[in-house]
Amino acid sequence: PYTTTPDSLPGNQLGQFLFDNTLAGHAVSAGTIVAPAYPFVGNHAYEIHNAYLVGTEWFVSLYNVWGGPTFTVSLDQFRDNVTQISVSMA
């Protein structure tokens, strides 16, 4: 897998990175910080379902790998609460 951090992809590059990899069918996961904001859980992994633009703002849809509904956050919320992103290109 390829691993990166949100900080290494400034501005809209993060949204485009997530969009490109999910569109290509790659498994993309994200690990959260210790004390994230709702709806994230600390020190937890989420699978990225989708990333998309609404006007000029990126949004990211995620789901909990332990079950539960898919939820959507802004790219800024994602960036503030995620510490690591992994992409499996298999």
Summary of the structure (lengths in Angstrom):
residues: 90
radius of gyration: 11.8
end to end distance: 8.4
largest distance: 31.9
contacts: 242
relative contact order: 0.30
helix: 23%
strand: 42%
